[in-house]
Amino acid sequence: MTTTPTPTTGRSPQVGLFVTCLVDMFRPSIGFATVKLLEMAGCRVEVPDTQTCCGQPTYNSGDRRSTAEIARGVIDSFDGYEYVVGPSGSCIGMLHDYPQLFEKTDPYHDRAVDLAKRAFEITSFLTDVIGADLSLESYAKKVTYHDSCAGLRELGIKKQPRHLLGKVDGVEIEEMEEAETCCGFGGTFCIKYPDISNRMVGNKTKNAAATKADVLLGGDLGCLLNMAGKLKREGEKLEVRHVVEVLAGMTDTPAIGQSVEEFNYELAQEA
């Protein structure tokens, strides 16, 4: 394995993996794929077992006091790591919002600023920070990509996942209409405004299905769960996966929202 040194130190980057709640509870394979990619890029990866939710649900609900308490715990958990990397633009974006939770006289303010400078979404980290030259496995499928709101608008994530997918032999990217439009998930938004959310995700799945792609990819599990659920209710056969699963060559398990029986049937049809 080729070790990619960090540009500023010449050493292998030391990375603390921010797993995120949804990945931990619903799709651990995304976390494992993220670790695999980081190690392929020469990083030394650790997963602090004291990490918790980033606090976004409480923050979006207006409970800044509870969010600040959560933020203190996250800041403590990732203290000392050269970088903090996660497979979610939404959660990493929340880490970038931590400084505004604390008065400038609070010791945690400067620590929050420091954490924000070290926190990156996985495709942005591999592309923009360390410029990893990865040797990726082939994936002979047509894919379309959904740009999640937080990753796109907070962190500027657009070209990075597509750049990495371009290194995967066999991948054909077919852009959908309104790829940058919200899927309607929005965390608490889909709970507060279910009818609006359902209309939005319906528009998204219609555009995704119209590409005739085999797989719908994205970088935030919340969005992917939302779209996978809608596709399943509509009877669409479009697979849904996190982009890191494709990049890491970890697509030998059911897609998001797909049962083992459905996955095995699809394999039999392809054989």
C-alpha positions, -999 to +999 in steps of 0.1 A: +000+000+000+013+034-010+014+058+019+002+094+011+019+119+035+000+148+048+011+179+028+021+199+059+040+173+079+053+147+056+038+120+079+009+096+074-022+116+084-038+107+117-075+106+113-104+103+138-134+088+121-167+105+129-191+076+123-225+095+125-256+081+142-273+069+110-243+050+098-238+034+132-275+023+135-286+016+099-256+011+076-223+003+094-209-008+060-205+029+051-183+033+081-162+003+072-159+015+036-148+050+048-120+033+070-109+012+040-106+043+018-087+062+044-063+034+050-059+029+012-048+066+012-022+059+038-040+073+068-038+060+104-074+057+114-089+056+149-126+056+160-131+073+193-156+052+213-168+083+232-182+101+202-219+108+201-244+125+178-232+157+163-262+175+178-279+185+146-315+174+156-314+195+187-298+224+169-324+224+142-351+223+168-338+254+185-323+238+216-289+255+216-281+247+252-284+209+247-265+212+214-237+230+231-234+202+257-233+176+229-207+197+211-185+197+241-185+160+242-176+157+205-149+183+208-134+163+237-136+130+218-117+143+188-091+164+206-056+157+193-064+142+159-048+157+129-080+154+109-116+144+117-133+127+087-169+115+083-191+100+055-216+128+058-216+164+046-245+171+069-229+160+101-195+174+093-212+206+084-227+206+119-192+204+133-184+235+114-212+253+131-199+246+166-181+279+171-213+299+171-226+278+201-201+293+225-193+328+237-157+338+227-148+338+264-157+302+267-126+279+263-147+256+241-150+284+215-114+283+203-115+245+205-146+244+183-129+267+158-099+243+158-122+213+153-140+230+124-106+235+107-098+198+110-132+184+100-138+171+065-163+150+046-146+119+031-147+127-006-135+163+001-107+150+023-095+125-002-097+150-031-090+184-017-068+178+014-045+149+007-050+144-030-051+107-026-042+087-058-063+056-051-063+023-070-101+015-071-119-016-081-141-017-112-179-012-111-195-017-144-228+001-138-245+033-148-249+056-118-266+089-111-256+112-082-277+132-057-261+163-043-271+166-006-280+201+006-255+204+035-226+189+016-232+210-014-241+243+002-221+243+034-190+224+023-189+229-015-190+192-023-199+187-059-170+177-081-152+156-055-173+125-055-176+126-093-139+130-096-133+099-075-160+079-094-142+088-126-113+067-113-135+036-111-133+015-142-167+007-157-187+035-140-208+056-163-222+087-147-256+099-160-266+132-144-303+135-134-323+167-137-322+189-106-294+169-090-288+198-066-324+200-055-333+188-020-347+153-017-371+164+011-354+147+040-339+176+059-337+157+092-366+171+113-381+188+081-396+155+069-412+150+103-426+186+106-438+188+070-444+152+058-466+162+028-441+187+014-413+162+020-431+134+002-437+156-028-401+167-029-387+131-027-412+121-053-398+146-077-363+134-069-370+097-075-388+106-107-357+124-120-334+097-108-354+069-124-356+089-157-318+085-162-322+047-165-293+044-142-286+011-123-277+028-090-285+061-073-255+074-052-251+101-027-230+112+003-255+114+031-273+084+045-304+104+056-310+114+020-303+079+008-327+063+032-354+088+022-350+082-015-346+044-011-378+042+008-397+062-018-383+042-046-393+010-029-429+023-024-430+032-060-418-002-071-387+011-088-357-012-091-331+015-089-305+005-063-294+031-037-259+032-022-235+055-005-207+066-028-180+053-005-194+017-008-187+019-046-153+036-042-142+010-016-154-019-037-179-029-010-210-036-030-214-073-024-242-067+002-278-056-003-283-020-013-300+005+010-336-006+015-330-039-003-337-073+013-312-102+011-337-121-010-341-092-034-303-088-036-297-125-043-324-125-070-307-096-087-274-115-086-290-145-102-305-123-129-271-109-137-254-143-138 
